Amino acid sequence: MRNPSDEDVAAQQAADRRQLDFDDLQREVTGQDGARMRRFLSPDDPRVMSAEKKAAKERAYRDLLDRLLLDPEYQALYTDLGDKLGQAEAETDSAIAMIQHQLRVADQAIADMEAAAAKGPDGQPVFRAPDGRVVNAEGEELPPEIAAGIQWPANAPSAEDYFAAKRRRDDLETHLEDLHIYRNYTLGGIRHRYDDRDDPMSKDDMRDALKRIDEARPEALSVSVRHESANATPDITPSAFPQIPLTNQ
């Protein structure tokens, strides 16, 4: 292995100086603290002013929050809110995923019922109500002379089961909308405020946030949401849902 020549040493020293110059410039641009003097940017350079203001603001935030956290009551509220907010976010995300799955199951069940249903003259599914009336998928009654010619498959679903399944789907959509509102607006707003690095929450802010997490909690999180496999049939018991009358038109 040859010894480095004078040219090799000079080249390495020049490369080291270039790297040092680059590092110093980056330190000045980003406003990093350091023992070295500023070599490239003047104090009036906008990049220096902006970076230093940002660094000063972050230091002030850390100092303010650190001071606030010295108060045992503040620290307890801060920790409690962080824990409950995180728990509510995780719980809501899980419920949203569950209801989205249940909606897919409900859609498939409705599609299966429509495929198995008797068909009217226009090829659309029709169903027989408990009182003998024949209705279409909108609940509209077919004229008796048309209803009389319907051929009923052995496994044709009843109007009761079909409309109960549709009501269940509507209920699931309502629950999903409520969950999205709670997740995005209630919890999202509190999270944005909790993580605000420029203005730490006051004790009253945190007490109010804790109250809103509970008070705005949607019904979908207050009841047990059943898990259904991809091939399961949704619960379509009519008594489980508000009754929607079949319309006569």
Secondary structure, DSSP 8 states (H G I E B T S, - for coil): -----HHHHHHHHHHHHHHHHHHHHHHHHHT---SS---SS-TT-HHHHHHHHHHHHHHHHHHHHHHHHTSHHHHHHHHHHHHHHHHHHHHHHHHHHHHHHHHHHHHHHHHHHHHHSEE-TTS-EEEE-TTS-EEETTSBB--HHHHTT----TT---HHHHHHHHHHHHHHHHHHHHHHHIIIIIIHHHHHHHT-SSS---HHHHHHHHHHHHHT--HHHHS------TT------GGGS-----B--
